[in-house]
Amino acid sequence: MADAEPTDDRLRLLIERVERLEEEKKGIADDIRDVYAEAKAVGYDVKIMRQIVRLRKMKPDDRREMETILDTYKAALGIG
């Protein structure tokens, strides 16, 4: 049984770390929501802002490929 205690302590510490990180993540998500609310209050389109953030996360080559495919689909549907 002596071997179980260090494992139990380590497990508890790992769980506590995850819990702290989850709480930090919630705080950050709340902060992001506040920034979008501020942007909306001054007249920015939040949906478009979210799309821009998503695009900026992408690698340039991936973004170009996605835009090319999107243009192809739009042209095929006559909405380009």
C-alpha positions in Angstrom: 0.0 0.0 0.0 2.9 2.4 0.4 3.2 2.7 -3.3 -0.3 3.9 -3.7 0.1 7.1 -1.6 2.5 8.9 -3.9 0.4 7.9 -6.9 -2.7 9.2 -5.1 -0.9 12.4 -4.3 0.2 12.8 -7.8 -3.2 12.1 -9.2 -4.8 14.7 -6.8 -2.2 17.3 -7.8 -2.8 16.6 -11.5 -6.6 16.9 -11.0 -6.2 20.2 -9.1 -4.0 21.6 -11.9 -6.6 20.7 -14.5 -9.3 22.3 -12.3 -7.2 25.5 -12.0 -6.6 25.6 -15.7 -10.3 25.0 -16.4 -11.2 28.0 -14.2 -8.6 30.2 -15.9 -10.0 29.1 -19.3 -13.5 30.1 -18.1 -12.1 33.5 -17.1 -10.4 34.0 -20.4 -13.6 33.0 -22.3 -15.5 35.6 -20.2 -12.9 38.2 -21.1 -13.2 37.4 -24.8 -17.0 37.7 -24.6 -16.6 41.1 -22.9 -14.3 42.3 -25.8 -16.8 41.2 -28.4 -19.6 42.9 -26.4 -17.5 46.1 -26.4 -16.9 45.8 -30.1 -20.6 45.4 -30.8 -21.4 48.4 -28.6 -19.3 50.6 -30.8 -20.8 49.3 -34.0 -18.6 46.4 -35.2 -20.1 43.3 -36.6 -19.1 40.6 -34.2 -19.8 37.7 -36.6 -17.3 39.1 -39.1 -14.8 39.8 -36.3 -15.0 36.1 -35.3 -14.4 35.1 -38.9 -11.4 37.3 -39.2 -9.9 35.9 -36.0 -10.5 32.4 -37.4 -8.8 33.4 -40.7 -5.8 34.9 -38.9 -5.2 31.7 -37.0 -4.9 29.8 -40.3 -1.6 29.2 -42.1 -1.5 31.5 -45.2 -1.4 28.5 -47.6 -4.4 26.9 -45.9 -6.3 30.2 -46.0 -5.5 30.7 -49.7 -6.7 27.1 -50.5 -9.9 27.6 -48.5 -10.6 31.0 -50.3 -9.9 29.3 -53.7 -12.4 26.5 -53.0 -14.9 29.0 -51.6 -14.6 31.1 -54.8 -15.0 28.0 -56.9 -18.2 26.9 -55.0 -19.6 30.4 -55.1 -19.0 30.7 -58.9 -20.7 27.2 -59.4 -23.7 28.5 -57.5 -23.8 31.9 -59.2 -23.3 33.8 -56.1 -19.8 35.0 -56.7 
